[in-house]
Amino acid sequence: MWGLTERSDGGPASFVGRDGELAALEAALAVSRLITLTGPGGVGKSRLVRQALETGAGDSFPDGIHWADLSPLPDDRLLVDTVADALDLADHTPRTLGEAVRQWIGERRLLLVLDCCEHLIVAVRSLVRDLLAAAPHLVILLTSRQSLGSDREHVLELGSLPHDANAVEALALFTARAREADPSQAPPWGEERIEAARAICARLEGVPLALELAAAQLTDHTVEELAERLARRIGPLAGDGSARPARHRALRTAIGWSHEWCEPRERLLWLRLSVFGGAFDAPAVRAVCSAAPLTEADTGPLLAALVAKSVVRRTVDGAGDPDGDGATYRMLDTIREYGAMWLDAVGEREALRTRHAGYFLELVRAAERDWLGPGQRDAYRRIAVAHGDVCAALDHTLATAPEQALELAGRVGFFWACSGYLHAARGYLERALSTARPQDVSAEGRVRSLWALGVTLLLQGEKEQAHQLALACEALADEFEHTPGPALDAAYLLGLSHLLAGRPLAARIVSDNVLEAIPGRPFDSAPRLRCHLVRVFALTGLGLFTDARAEAERLLSGCVARDEHWTRAYAEYQLALICLFENRPDESADHARAMLESKRELGDSFGTALGLDLLAAARAASGDEAGAAHAYGTGHAYWQAVGHPQRGTPELGPVREECERTARSALGDQAYEAAFREGVRHGHALRTRPHPYDG
């Protein structure tokens, strides 16, 4: 593909030409707050932006560059969610997500890139207007096939690469891609081959994506054969009488040409792959695309063939294929659109979307099954990577199978709540609960969904609503005499609501009652383990530190043996708090750091903020006031990312405040504020490039 980032095989791609366009974009970023880079599909708008930012055009944005890819969005419902995700904003408040985004940007000096906006122009125009009005130092850069039509907009139009007889850019790109496709045909070329390459560049109007697709055919054909076939099949583009600009027709021709040169089964896989909005891996392809006449065994070789033809791009990502080499795949939006057009033509869309939804429901079921073991981290990552496709599956099942939507929302809701997708979790859970008819949904499924919604509301600070949902779950759970899961889930939610309301005794009674009524061991199930964790929190809140420590250490030992991280993090949290109360700050700091490591594994900003506050308090208690101020500042960056001041169980608040006063008093206001600000900067860096806390 023309420009920066990877080739179709995952390796780095070169960048050819565009010096003038790069200079114009850099100049616009220096003086304008709203820049739109326009041009038809395939001319390399996104690549030009990436190249400009890689080579220094983004250096003037101290609060970072944030990239939101809008191409997978079928409509504007998840537009603000996608922007919040790009900003790494995991808002934990009940306000609208739009309000949270505007407040979070505030006075920050950052660049927001909204990539591939053309299909959402009206919604993007409204969003951009609101963001620019609320954030005086924000700069927004759009890529789109059309401009917004705003008075404040600085429009830069990107055309094809120069491709006439005296130009070198299009020819240089084609020869570079030819070398990558088939080293045996690598330049230097004779005059006849160069003229054939120039003819290809002219026929395809210098459109970069069209040139790459053509070059990909060199694995099976010579340059001369490509030029001859292209001339014979489409003739001069300028003389076909179409009202569409030549460069649009050139790209469409190249994509259609690539489609024509695919084998019939490759074409079928191409159109079926268009159902994926984001990245996909080999297991997803096998499960979703292997309906007759394609078998599961067919999909691997066919996928490799599409990669070789540059129809599909291959990347390597640790969150990818869990039973292969970590490879994930993507289709560019223009190529996906072409496949989707054929998907409609052959009448497979609804059946394919149903298989797609079924696959992502099973992915979430598997994530639940993996909760208590080493698969927990990978489950979180797979669900994070698949976020857009899970949303698409929910949209489809809400319209076609509401009971399936309720199950999917109920199962994914807890993962989303723990990962900061609270607005998406709440929205889909509320829609699913209102759409599914009670007679079509099992009571167990309804308990699970109400439970997930209750956890979401608690994390948003809606304590009373969550408490009422907990009571409703408890009433429904009474129907399950032989299925302990619903009763344990209900008890966890009810106990957690008591804890956050400052009622540790009530939380202990709830957890003790359910654990006595349903005998078993802590690691028999995830719901039971969570109830044991509520018991630990309650014992700490009641000041019963010896009992709390013993219970927490027992849970921690089991988590370490199983490589489980979510419960482990909160067991470490409790041990850190207990050590603080018992005046053992060095041990407290060790437990806090261990908590942070587990939270890093799961990508949990809220839990990380809690752990940083504990680490800061432990440092202050041990006499490391500068380290405490730094950790408080780092935690502040995370609290900003979840949209509210420090929150946690009530017993943490007084400890945090006392330790902060101690550190400030010992250092003095000026030194404290300097260390705090440095911690905030460190926190922003950690959030954009996650790694263990080392400040």
C-alpha positions as CSV (number, residue, x, y, z in Angstrom):
1,M,0.0,0.0,0.0
2,W,1.3,3.4,-0.8
3,G,2.6,5.4,2.1
4,L,3.7,4.4,5.6
5,T,2.9,1.5,7.9
6,E,2.9,-2.2,6.9
7,R,2.8,-4.1,3.7
8,S,0.1,-6.8,3.2
9,D,2.5,-9.3,4.7
10,G,3.0,-7.3,7.9
11,G,6.4,-5.8,7.0
12,P,7.1,-2.0,6.8
13,A,6.1,-0.2,3.6
14,S,8.0,2.6,1.9
15,F,6.6,6.1,1.4
16,V,6.9,7.6,-2.1
17,G,6.7,11.3,-3.0
18,R,4.2,13.8,-1.8
19,D,6.7,16.3,-0.6
20,G,4.5,19.3,-1.5
21,E,1.4,17.7,0.2
22,L,3.4,16.9,3.3
23,A,4.6,20.5,3.5
24,A,1.1,21.9,3.0
25,L,-0.4,19.6,5.7
26,E,2.4,20.6,8.2
27,A,1.7,24.3,7.5
28,A,-2.0,23.8,8.0
29,L,-1.5,22.1,11.4
30,A,0.5,25.1,12.5
31,V,-2.2,27.7,11.9
32,S,-5.6,25.9,11.7
33,R,-7.8,24.2,14.3
34,L,-9.9,22.2,11.7
35,I,-8.2,20.6,8.7
36,T,-9.9,18.2,6.3
37,L,-7.8,16.2,3.9
38,T,-10.1,15.2,1.1
39,G,-9.7,13.0,-1.9
40,P,-11.2,9.8,-3.4
41,G,-10.7,6.4,-1.9
42,G,-7.3,4.9,-2.4
43,V,-5.2,8.0,-2.9
44,G,-3.6,7.6,0.5
45,K,-5.1,10.2,2.8
46,S,-4.6,8.2,6.0
47,R,-1.1,7.3,5.0
48,L,-0.2,11.0,4.2
49,V,-1.4,11.9,7.7
50,R,0.6,9.2,9.4
51,Q,3.7,10.1,7.4
52,A,3.4,13.8,8.4
53,L,2.9,12.9,12.1
54,E,5.8,10.4,12.0
55,T,8.1,13.0,10.6
56,G,7.4,15.7,13.1
57,A,4.2,17.5,12.2
58,G,2.6,16.4,15.5
59,D,5.5,17.6,17.8
60,S,3.6,20.8,18.8
61,F,0.9,18.9,20.6
62,P,2.1,18.3,24.2
63,D,-1.0,16.3,25.2
64,G,-0.6,13.9,22.3
65,I,-2.0,12.7,19.0
66,H,-5.2,10.6,19.2
67,W,-6.4,8.6,16.2
68,A,-10.0,7.5,15.8
69,D,-10.7,5.2,12.8
70,L,-14.3,5.7,11.8
71,S,-14.3,3.4,8.8
72,P,-15.7,0.3,10.7
73,L,-18.7,2.3,12.0
74,P,-21.9,1.5,10.0
75,D,-23.7,4.6,11.4
76,D,-23.1,7.3,14.0
77,R,-24.3,5.5,17.1
78,L,-20.8,4.6,18.3
79,L,-19.1,7.8,17.0
80,V,-18.6,9.4,20.4
81,D,-17.6,6.0,21.9
82,T,-14.9,5.6,19.2
83,V,-13.6,9.1,19.9
84,A,-13.6,8.5,23.7
85,D,-11.7,5.2,23.1
86,A,-9.1,7.1,21.0
87,L,-8.7,9.6,23.8
88,D,-8.3,6.6,26.2
89,L,-11.2,8.0,28.2
90,A,-12.9,5.3,30.3
91,D,-15.6,7.5,31.8
92,H,-17.1,6.3,35.0
93,T,-19.9,8.8,35.4
94,P,-23.6,8.9,34.5
95,R,-23.3,12.0,32.3
96,T,-23.5,11.6,28.5
97,L,-20.3,10.5,26.9
98,G,-20.3,13.6,24.7
99,E,-20.1,15.8,27.9
100,A,-17.3,13.6,29.3
101,V,-15.3,13.9,26.1
102,R,-15.7,17.7,26.0
103,Q,-14.7,18.1,29.6
104,W,-11.8,15.7,29.4
105,I,-10.3,17.6,26.4
106,G,-10.9,21.0,28.1
107,E,-7.7,23.0,28.1
108,R,-5.5,20.2,26.7
109,R,-3.4,20.9,23.7
110,L,-3.9,17.8,21.6
111,L,-4.5,16.7,18.0
112,L,-7.6,14.5,17.3
113,V,-7.5,12.7,14.0
114,L,-10.9,11.5,12.7
115,D,-10.1,9.1,9.9
116,C,-12.5,8.1,7.2
117,C,-15.4,10.4,7.9
118,E,-17.3,10.5,4.6
119,H,-20.1,8.2,5.6
120,L,-20.8,10.1,8.9
121,I,-20.5,13.7,7.6
122,V,-23.6,15.1,9.4
123,A,-22.7,13.6,12.8
124,V,-19.0,14.4,12.5
125,R,-19.9,18.0,11.6
126,S,-22.0,18.3,14.8
127,L,-19.3,16.6,17.0
128,V,-16.5,18.8,15.6
129,R,-18.5,22.0,16.2
130,D,-19.1,21.0,19.8
131,L,-15.6,19.9,20.5
132,L,-14.0,23.1,19.0
133,A,-16.3,25.3,21.0
134,A,-15.6,23.5,24.3
135,A,-11.8,23.0,23.9
136,P,-9.9,26.2,22.9
137,H,-6.6,24.5,22.2
138,L,-7.9,21.4,20.4
139,V,-6.9,20.8,16.7
140,I,-8.9,18.3,14.7
141,L,-7.7,16.7,11.5
142,L,-10.1,14.8,9.3
143,T,-9.7,12.5,6.4
144,S,-12.7,12.2,4.2
145,R,-13.9,11.8,0.6
146,Q,-15.8,15.1,1.0
147,S,-15.3,18.2,3.2
148,L,-17.6,19.1,6.1
149,G,-18.6,22.3,4.6
150,S,-17.7,24.3,7.7
151,D,-16.7,28.0,7.6
152,R,-13.8,27.2,9.9
153,E,-12.5,24.3,7.8
154,H,-9.1,24.4,6.1
155,V,-9.5,21.9,3.2
156,L,-6.5,20.2,1.5
157,E,-7.3,18.1,-1.5
158,L,-5.2,15.1,-2.2
159,G,-5.1,13.8,-5.8
160,S,-3.4,11.0,-7.5
161,L,0.3,10.6,-7.8
162,P,1.8,12.3,-10.9
163,H,1.8,9.7,-13.7
164,D,2.5,11.5,-17.0
165,A,5.5,10.6,-19.2
166,N,7.8,12.9,-17.3
167,A,6.6,12.1,-13.8
168,V,8.4,9.7,-11.5
169,E,6.2,9.3,-8.4
170,A,3.6,6.8,-9.7
171,L,6.2,4.8,-11.5
172,A,8.4,4.8,-8.4
173,L,5.5,3.5,-6.3
174,F,4.6,0.8,-8.8
175,T,8.2,-0.4,-9.1
176,A,8.6,-0.5,-5.3
177,R,5.5,-2.6,-4.9
178,A,6.5,-4.8,-7.8
179,R,9.8,-5.5,-6.0
180,E,7.9,-6.5,-2.9
181,A,5.4,-8.7,-4.8
182,D,8.0,-10.6,-6.9
183,P,11.7,-10.0,-6.3
184,S,12.5,-11.9,-9.5
185,Q,10.9,-9.0,-11.4
186,A,12.6,-6.3,-9.5
187,P,14.2,-3.3,-11.3
188,P,16.4,-2.3,-13.0
189,W,14.1,-2.9,-16.0
190,G,14.7,-2.5,-19.7
191,E,13.0,0.2,-21.7
192,E,10.1,-2.0,-22.8
193,R,9.2,-3.0,-19.3
194,I,9.5,0.6,-18.1
195,E,7.1,1.7,-20.8
196,A,4.7,-1.1,-19.8
197,A,4.8,0.1,-16.2
198,R,4.2,3.7,-17.3
199,A,1.2,2.5,-19.3
200,I,-0.2,0.8,-16.2
201,C,0.3,4.0,-14.1
202,A,-1.5,6.0,-16.8
203,R,-4.4,3.6,-17.1
204,L,-4.9,3.6,-13.3
205,E,-4.5,7.4,-13.1
206,G,-1.8,7.2,-10.5
207,V,-4.2,6.1,-7.8
208,P,-1.9,4.5,-5.2
209,L,-4.2,1.7,-4.0
210,A,-5.0,0.8,-7.7
211,L,-1.2,0.6,-8.4
212,E,-0.7,-1.7,-5.4
213,L,-3.5,-4.0,-6.4
214,A,-2.0,-4.2,-9.9
215,A,1.5,-4.8,-8.6
216,A,0.2,-7.7,-6.4
217,Q,-0.7,-9.5,-9.7
218,L,3.0,-9.8,-10.5
219,T,3.2,-13.0,-8.6
220,D,1.5,-14.7,-11.6
221,H,2.1,-12.3,-14.5
222,T,4.8,-10.1,-16.0
223,V,4.5,-6.3,-16.1
224,E,4.0,-6.5,-19.9
225,E,1.1,-8.9,-19.5
226,L,-0.5,-6.7,-16.9
227,A,-0.2,-3.7,-19.2
228,E,-1.7,-5.5,-22.2
229,R,-4.6,-7.0,-20.3
230,L,-5.4,-3.7,-18.6
231,A,-5.4,-1.9,-22.0
232,R,-7.5,-4.6,-23.6
233,R,-10.1,-4.8,-20.8
234,I,-10.8,-1.2,-20.0
235,G,-9.3,1.1,-22.7
236,P,-8.6,4.7,-22.0
237,L,-10.4,5.8,-18.9
238,A,-10.9,9.3,-20.0
239,G,-13.0,8.2,-23.0
240,D,-15.6,5.9,-21.5
241,G,-18.3,8.6,-21.2
242,S,-18.8,8.2,-17.5
243,A,-19.5,11.2,-15.4
244,R,-17.5,9.8,-12.5
245,P,-14.0,11.3,-12.3
246,A,-11.3,9.2,-13.9
247,R,-9.5,8.6,-10.6
248,H,-12.7,7.2,-9.0
249,R,-13.1,4.9,-12.0
250,A,-9.4,3.9,-11.9
251,L,-9.7,2.6,-8.3
252,R,-13.0,0.9,-9.0
253,T,-11.5,-0.7,-12.1
254,A,-8.4,-1.9,-10.2
255,I,-10.5,-3.4,-7.4
256,G,-12.8,-5.0,-9.9
257,W,-9.8,-6.2,-11.8
258,S,-8.4,-7.8,-8.7
259,H,-11.7,-9.3,-8.0
260,E,-11.9,-10.8,-11.5
261,W,-8.4,-12.3,-11.2
262,C,-9.3,-14.0,-8.0
263,E,-10.3,-17.6,-8.1
264,P,-14.1,-18.0,-7.5
265,R,-13.6,-19.3,-4.0
266,E,-11.2,-16.4,-3.2
267,R,-14.0,-14.0,-4.4
268,L,-16.5,-15.7,-2.1
269,L,-14.2,-15.4,0.9
270,W,-13.6,-11.7,0.0
271,L,-17.2,-10.9,0.1
272,R,-17.8,-12.9,3.3
273,L,-14.8,-11.1,5.0
274,S,-16.6,-7.8,4.5
275,V,-18.9,-8.6,7.4
276,F,-16.0,-7.9,9.8
277,G,-15.8,-4.2,10.8
278,G,-12.4,-4.4,12.5
279,A,-9.5,-6.8,12.8
280,F,-10.2,-10.5,12.5
281,D,-8.2,-13.6,13.0
282,A,-8.0,-17.1,11.5
283,P,-10.5,-18.7,14.0
284,A,-13.0,-16.0,13.3
285,V,-12.7,-16.5,9.5
286,R,-13.1,-20.3,9.9
287,A,-16.2,-19.9,12.1
288,V,-18.0,-17.1,10.2
289,C,-17.0,-17.7,6.5
290,S,-16.8,-21.5,6.1
291,A,-20.4,-22.1,5.1
292,A,-20.8,-24.2,1.9
293,P,-19.1,-24.3,-0.6
294,L,-16.2,-23.3,1.6
295,T,-15.0,-25.7,4.3
296,E,-13.0,-24.7,7.4
297,A,-9.9,-26.2,5.8
298,D,-10.3,-24.0,2.8
299,T,-10.2,-20.7,4.6
300,G,-6.5,-20.7,5.6
301,P,-5.1,-21.0,2.0
302,L,-7.8,-18.7,0.6
303,L,-7.0,-16.1,3.2
304,A,-3.3,-16.3,2.4
305,A,-4.1,-15.9,-1.3
306,L,-6.1,-12.7,-0.6
307,V,-3.1,-11.4,1.5
308,A,-0.8,-12.1,-1.4
309,K,-3.1,-10.1,-3.7
310,S,-3.2,-7.1,-1.3
311,V,-7.0,-7.6,-0.8
312,V,-6.4,-8.3,2.9
313,R,-3.7,-6.9,5.1
314,R,-1.9,-9.0,7.7
315,T,-0.6,-7.7,10.9
316,V,0.9,-9.3,14.0
317,D,-0.8,-8.6,17.3
318,G,-0.5,-10.4,20.6
319,A,-4.2,-10.2,21.0
320,G,-4.8,-12.0,17.7
321,D,-5.2,-15.6,16.7
322,P,-5.1,-17.6,20.1
323,D,-4.2,-20.9,18.4
324,G,-1.9,-19.6,15.7
325,D,0.9,-17.2,15.2
326,G,-0.8,-14.1,16.6
327,A,-1.8,-12.8,13.2
328,T,-4.7,-10.5,12.7
329,Y,-6.1,-9.2,9.4
330,R,-7.9,-6.2,8.1
331,M,-9.5,-5.0,4.9
332,L,-9.2,-1.4,3.8
333,D,-12.6,0.3,3.7
334,T,-12.7,0.7,-0.1
335,I,-12.0,-3.0,-0.5
336,R,-14.5,-4.0,2.2
337,E,-17.2,-1.8,0.6
338,Y,-16.6,-3.7,-2.7
339,G,-17.0,-7.0,-1.0
340,A,-20.1,-5.8,0.8
341,M,-21.7,-4.8,-2.5
342,W,-21.2,-8.4,-3.8
343,L,-22.5,-9.7,-0.5
344,D,-25.8,-8.0,-1.1
345,A,-25.8,-9.2,-4.7
346,V,-25.5,-12.9,-3.8
347,G,-28.1,-12.5,-1.0
348,E,-25.8,-13.8,1.9
349,R,-25.8,-10.7,4.1
350,E,-28.4,-11.7,6.8
351,A,-27.2,-15.3,7.0
352,L,-23.6,-14.1,7.3
353,R,-24.5,-11.5,10.0
354,T,-26.2,-14.2,12.0
355,R,-23.1,-16.5,11.8
356,H,-21.0,-13.4,12.7
357,A,-23.2,-12.7,15.8
358,G,-23.1,-16.3,16.8
359,Y,-19.3,-16.4,16.7
360,F,-18.9,-13.3,18.9
361,L,-21.5,-14.7,21.4
362,E,-19.4,-17.9,21.6
363,L,-16.2,-15.8,22.0
364,V,-17.8,-14.0,25.0
365,R,-19.0,-17.4,26.4
366,A,-15.4,-18.7,26.1
367,A,-14.1,-15.6,27.9
368,E,-16.4,-16.3,30.8
369,R,-15.2,-19.9,30.9
370,D,-11.6,-18.7,31.0
371,W,-12.2,-16.3,33.9
372,L,-10.5,-18.3,36.6
373,G,-7.4,-19.2,34.8
374,P,-4.5,-18.0,32.6
375,G,-6.8,-17.4,29.7
376,Q,-8.3,-14.4,31.6
377,R,-5.9,-11.8,30.2
378,D,-6.2,-13.1,26.6
379,A,-10.0,-13.0,27.1
380,Y,-9.9,-9.4,28.0
381,R,-7.7,-8.6,25.0
382,R,-9.8,-10.6,22.5
383,I,-12.9,-8.8,23.7
384,A,-11.2,-5.4,23.5
385,V,-9.9,-6.1,19.9
386,A,-13.4,-7.3,18.9
387,H,-15.3,-4.4,20.5
388,G,-16.7,-3.0,17.3
389,D,-17.7,-6.4,16.0
390,V,-19.4,-7.3,19.3
391,C,-21.4,-4.1,19.0
392,A,-22.3,-5.1,15.5
393,A,-23.4,-8.5,16.7
394,L,-25.6,-6.8,19.4
395,D,-27.2,-4.5,16.9
396,H,-28.0,-7.5,14.7
397,T,-29.4,-9.7,17.4
398,L,-31.4,-6.8,19.0
399,A,-33.3,-6.6,15.7
400,T,-33.5,-10.4,14.9
401,A,-33.1,-12.4,18.2
402,P,-33.6,-10.2,21.3
403,E,-33.1,-13.2,23.7
404,Q,-29.7,-13.8,22.1
405,A,-28.9,-10.1,22.4
406,L,-29.7,-10.2,26.1
407,E,-27.4,-13.1,26.6
408,L,-24.6,-11.4,24.7
409,A,-25.0,-8.1,26.5
410,G,-25.2,-9.8,29.9
411,R,-22.1,-11.8,29.3
412,V,-20.0,-9.0,27.8
413,G,-21.3,-6.4,30.2
414,F,-19.0,-7.2,33.1
415,F,-15.9,-7.3,30.8
416,W,-16.9,-3.9,29.4
417,A,-17.5,-2.5,32.8
418,C,-14.2,-3.7,34.1
419,S,-12.4,-2.3,31.0
420,G,-14.1,1.2,31.1
421,Y,-16.7,0.8,28.4
422,L,-19.4,1.7,30.9
423,H,-21.5,3.8,28.5
424,A,-21.6,1.1,25.9
425,A,-22.4,-1.6,28.5
426,R,-25.2,0.4,30.0
427,G,-26.7,1.4,26.7
428,Y,-26.8,-2.1,25.3
429,L,-27.9,-3.7,28.5
430,E,-30.8,-1.3,28.9
431,R,-31.8,-1.8,25.2
432,A,-31.6,-5.6,25.5
433,L,-33.6,-5.7,28.7
434,S,-36.3,-3.5,27.2
435,T,-36.4,-5.4,23.9
436,A,-36.4,-9.0,24.9
437,R,-39.8,-10.4,25.9
438,P,-39.9,-12.0,29.4
439,Q,-41.5,-15.2,28.1
440,D,-38.6,-15.6,25.6
441,V,-35.8,-15.2,28.2
442,S,-34.8,-17.5,31.0
443,A,-34.8,-16.1,34.5
444,E,-31.1,-16.9,34.7
445,G,-30.4,-14.8,31.6
446,R,-32.4,-11.9,33.1
447,V,-30.5,-12.1,36.4
448,R,-27.2,-12.1,34.5
449,S,-28.2,-9.0,32.6
450,L,-29.6,-7.1,35.6
451,W,-26.4,-8.0,37.5
452,A,-24.1,-6.7,34.8
453,L,-26.2,-3.5,34.6
454,G,-26.1,-3.1,38.3
455,V,-22.3,-3.4,38.3
456,T,-22.1,-0.8,35.6
457,L,-24.4,1.6,37.5
458,L,-22.3,1.2,40.6
459,L,-19.1,2.1,38.8
460,Q,-20.9,5.2,37.4
461,G,-21.8,6.2,40.9
462,E,-25.5,5.4,40.6
463,K,-25.6,3.6,44.0
464,E,-29.3,3.6,44.7
465,Q,-30.3,2.4,41.3
466,A,-27.7,-0.3,41.5
467,H,-28.9,-1.3,45.0
468,Q,-32.5,-1.7,43.7
469,L,-31.2,-3.9,40.8
470,A,-29.3,-6.0,43.3
471,L,-32.6,-6.6,45.3
472,A,-34.3,-7.5,42.0
473,C,-31.6,-10.0,41.2
474,E,-31.9,-11.5,44.6
475,A,-35.6,-12.0,44.2
476,L,-35.2,-13.6,40.8
477,A,-32.4,-15.8,42.0
478,D,-34.7,-17.5,44.5
479,E,-36.1,-19.4,41.6
480,F,-32.8,-21.4,41.2
481,E,-32.6,-24.0,43.9
482,H,-30.0,-26.2,42.0
483,T,-28.1,-23.5,40.1
484,P,-25.9,-21.5,42.4
485,G,-24.6,-18.9,39.9
486,P,-27.6,-16.4,40.0
487,A,-27.7,-16.3,43.8
488,L,-24.0,-15.8,44.1
489,D,-24.1,-13.0,41.4
490,A,-27.0,-11.3,43.2
491,A,-25.1,-11.5,46.5
492,Y,-22.0,-10.0,45.0
493,L,-23.9,-7.1,43.6
494,L,-25.8,-6.5,46.8
495,G,-22.7,-6.8,48.9
496,L,-20.7,-4.4,46.7
497,S,-23.5,-1.9,46.8
498,H,-23.4,-2.1,50.7
499,L,-19.6,-1.6,50.6
500,L,-19.7,1.5,48.4
501,A,-22.4,3.0,50.6
502,G,-20.3,2.5,53.7
503,R,-22.2,-0.5,55.1
504,P,-19.5,-3.2,55.6
505,L,-21.5,-5.1,58.2
506,A,-24.4,-5.5,55.8
507,A,-22.0,-6.6,53.1
508,R,-20.5,-9.2,55.4
509,I,-23.9,-10.6,56.3
510,V,-24.9,-10.9,52.7
511,S,-21.6,-12.6,51.7
512,D,-21.6,-14.9,54.7
513,N,-25.2,-15.9,54.2
514,V,-24.8,-16.9,50.6
515,L,-21.5,-18.7,51.1
516,E,-23.0,-20.7,54.0
517,A,-26.2,-21.5,52.0
518,I,-24.3,-22.7,49.0
519,P,-21.3,-24.7,50.3
520,G,-18.2,-24.9,48.2
521,R,-14.6,-23.8,47.7
522,P,-13.7,-20.2,46.7
523,F,-12.4,-21.2,43.2
524,D,-15.4,-23.4,42.3
525,S,-16.8,-20.6,40.2
526,A,-16.2,-16.9,39.3
527,P,-19.4,-15.8,41.1
528,R,-18.3,-17.6,44.3
529,L,-14.8,-16.1,44.1
530,R,-16.3,-12.6,43.8
531,C,-18.5,-13.2,46.9
532,H,-15.3,-14.2,48.9
533,L,-13.7,-11.0,47.7
534,V,-16.7,-9.0,49.1
535,R,-16.2,-10.8,52.4
536,V,-12.6,-9.6,52.5
537,F,-13.5,-6.0,51.8
538,A,-16.2,-6.2,54.5
539,L,-13.8,-7.6,57.1
540,T,-11.3,-4.8,56.4
541,G,-14.1,-2.2,56.6
542,L,-15.1,-3.6,60.0
543,G,-11.5,-3.4,61.2
544,L,-11.1,-7.2,61.5
545,F,-7.7,-7.0,59.9
546,T,-6.4,-10.5,61.1
547,D,-9.4,-12.3,59.5
548,A,-9.3,-10.1,56.4
549,R,-5.6,-10.7,55.9
550,A,-6.0,-14.5,56.2
551,E,-8.9,-14.5,53.8
552,A,-7.1,-12.2,51.3
553,E,-3.9,-14.3,51.4
554,R,-5.8,-17.5,50.8
555,L,-7.5,-15.9,47.7
556,L,-4.1,-14.5,46.6
557,S,-2.4,-17.9,46.8
558,G,-5.2,-19.5,44.7
559,C,-5.0,-16.7,42.1
560,V,-1.3,-16.9,41.8
561,A,-1.5,-20.7,41.3
562,R,-4.1,-20.2,38.5
563,D,-2.6,-17.1,36.9
564,E,-5.8,-15.2,37.6
565,H,-5.5,-11.4,37.7
566,W,-8.8,-9.6,38.4
567,T,-9.4,-11.1,41.9
568,R,-5.6,-11.1,42.5
569,A,-5.5,-7.4,42.0
570,Y,-8.2,-6.7,44.6
571,A,-6.7,-9.2,47.1
572,E,-3.4,-7.2,46.8
573,Y,-5.4,-4.0,47.2
574,Q,-6.9,-5.2,50.5
575,L,-3.5,-6.5,51.8
576,A,-2.0,-3.1,50.9
577,L,-4.7,-1.3,52.8
578,I,-4.5,-3.6,55.8
579,C,-0.7,-3.1,56.0
580,L,-1.2,0.7,55.9
581,F,-3.7,0.4,58.9
582,E,-1.1,-1.7,60.7
583,N,1.7,0.7,60.1
584,R,3.7,-1.5,57.7
585,P,4.1,0.9,54.8
586,D,6.9,-0.9,52.9
587,E,4.8,-4.1,52.7
588,S,1.8,-2.0,51.7
589,A,3.8,-0.5,48.8
590,D,4.8,-4.0,47.6
591,H,1.2,-5.1,47.5
592,A,0.2,-1.9,45.7
593,R,2.8,-2.4,43.1
594,A,1.6,-6.0,42.6
595,M,-1.9,-4.7,42.2
596,L,-0.8,-2.3,39.5
597,E,0.9,-5.0,37.6
598,S,-2.3,-7.1,37.5
599,K,-4.4,-4.1,36.5
600,R,-1.9,-3.3,33.8
601,E,-2.4,-6.8,32.4
602,L,-6.2,-6.2,32.2
603,G,-6.1,-2.5,31.0
604,D,-8.2,-1.3,33.9
605,S,-7.8,2.5,34.4
606,F,-10.1,2.6,37.4
607,G,-8.3,-0.1,39.3
608,T,-5.0,1.4,38.4
609,A,-6.1,4.7,39.9
610,L,-7.0,3.0,43.1
611,G,-3.7,1.2,43.2
612,L,-1.7,4.4,42.6
613,D,-3.5,6.1,45.5
614,L,-2.5,3.2,47.8
615,L,1.1,3.3,46.6
616,A,1.2,7.1,47.2
617,A,-0.2,6.6,50.7
618,A,2.3,3.9,51.5
619,R,5.2,6.0,50.3
620,A,4.1,9.0,52.4
621,A,3.8,6.7,55.4
622,S,7.3,5.4,54.9
623,G,8.8,8.9,54.6
624,D,9.2,9.1,50.8
625,E,7.2,12.3,50.4
626,A,8.5,13.1,46.9
627,G,7.7,9.6,45.7
628,A,4.2,10.0,47.3
629,A,3.5,13.3,45.5
630,H,4.7,11.7,42.2
631,A,2.4,8.7,42.6
632,Y,-0.5,10.9,43.6
633,G,0.1,12.9,40.4
634,T,0.2,9.7,38.3
635,G,-3.0,8.6,39.9
636,H,-4.6,11.9,39.2
637,A,-4.0,11.4,35.5
638,Y,-5.9,8.0,35.7
639,W,-8.7,9.6,37.8
640,Q,-9.1,12.2,35.0
641,A,-9.3,9.3,32.5
642,V,-12.3,7.8,34.4
643,G,-14.0,11.2,34.8
644,H,-14.4,11.8,38.5
645,P,-12.4,12.5,41.6
646,Q,-10.9,9.7,43.7
647,R,-13.4,7.0,44.5
648,G,-13.2,3.7,46.3
649,T,-14.5,2.0,49.4
650,P,-15.1,4.6,52.2
651,E,-12.2,3.4,54.4
652,L,-9.6,4.4,51.8
653,G,-10.6,8.1,51.8
654,P,-9.3,9.2,55.2
655,V,-6.1,7.3,54.7
656,R,-5.5,8.9,51.4
657,E,-6.2,12.4,52.7
658,E,-4.0,12.0,55.8
659,C,-1.0,10.7,53.8
660,E,-1.4,13.5,51.2
661,R,-1.4,16.1,54.0
662,T,1.7,14.5,55.5
663,A,3.6,14.5,52.2
664,R,2.7,18.1,51.4
665,S,3.6,19.3,54.9
666,A,7.0,17.6,54.8
667,L,7.9,18.8,51.3
668,G,6.4,22.2,51.2
669,D,3.8,23.3,48.7
670,Q,6.2,24.2,45.9
671,A,8.2,21.0,45.9
672,Y,5.0,18.9,46.4
673,E,3.3,20.6,43.4
674,A,6.4,20.1,41.2
675,A,6.6,16.4,42.0
676,F,2.8,16.1,41.6
677,R,2.9,17.7,38.1
678,E,5.8,15.4,37.0
679,G,3.6,12.5,38.2
680,V,0.7,13.7,36.1
681,R,3.0,13.9,33.0
682,H,4.2,10.4,33.8
683,G,0.6,9.2,34.1
684,H,-0.4,10.5,30.7
685,A,2.7,8.7,29.2
686,L,1.7,5.5,31.0
687,R,-1.8,5.7,29.7
688,T,-0.7,6.1,26.0
689,R,2.1,3.5,26.3
690,P,1.1,1.1,29.0
691,H,3.9,-0.5,31.0
692,P,4.4,-1.3,34.7
693,Y,4.5,1.6,37.0
694,D,8.1,2.5,37.6
695,G,7.9,6.1,38.9
